[in-house]
Amino acid sequence: MKKLAILLLPIVFISCQKEIEPEVCPGGCDAQYYVSSTNAELRDDGYWHVTHIGLNYFTIKGNLTQLNPEYVINGVPLVEAAFDSDYWIIMDTVHFVTPMYSYLGWFSDNNFQNPIPIGNHTYDMTILANEYAPLNIVGYQLSPHMCWDCPYTETLLGTYSKYNYTPTQNIIFDNEMIGDTAHIYIRTTFNTDLGPREVRNETLNIIFE
């Protein structure tokens, strides 16, 4: 009778331990924003009251929590502040009339220096808005040729301050805006690279005076 030799192989259990990634900000991430212009005051109603003093802008500044050194590359912190608002500047109420001239038209002098108009044409600013897209007061425009389905479109909506702990953004403030209100939306991203990240959203309420 043949005997079967059974070879028992040792079973080795390999334990997999998940690497714990360091927290983004030691003690927690935080972002504080304020209107730094001298003509602005935060009142009890929760609105920043900004007075027009001749300048066509005011400034928003922020203070961000510092990142864990793991998310600082060559001294550059991987942070980003994105600014947006609900206030758009659209030229839709103004129009002007300009005379039209013929290429081979008549002239009122013998030196052919003063052409005689053949009629008038009215330009509506809504027509010009197709060429000069609506402008957001944080400083970006909506182009009529914008690709809304492209993956990069989101990066075109808003303005950005990157790689510093004190982001700064100038806001358009024309004297025709006096009496209006606006909301400035700010999204702060701590660690814009791979790995864990923290996102903070804040809104500044503005009254133009």
Sequence and secondary structure as in RCSB ss.txt:
>XXXX:A:sequence
MKKLAILLLPIVFISCQKEIEPEVCPGGCDAQYYVSSTNAELRDDGYWHVTHIGLNYFTIKGNLTQLNPEYVING
VPLVEAAFDSDYWIIMDTVHFVTPMYSYLGWFSDNNFQNPIPIGNHTYDMTILANEYAPLNIVGYQLSPHMCWDC
PYTETLLGTYSKYNYTPTQNIIFDNEMIGDTAHIYIRTTFNTDLGPREVRNETLNIIFE
>XXXX:A:secstr
                       SSTT   EEEEE STTEEE TTSEEEE   S SEEEEEEEE    GGGEETT
EE EEEEEEES EE   S EEEEEE  TT  BSSTTS SB   EEEEEEHHHHTTTS  EETTS B  TT  TTS
TTGGGGSSEEEESSSS EEEEE  GGGTT EEEEEEEEEE  SSS  EEEEEEEEEEE 
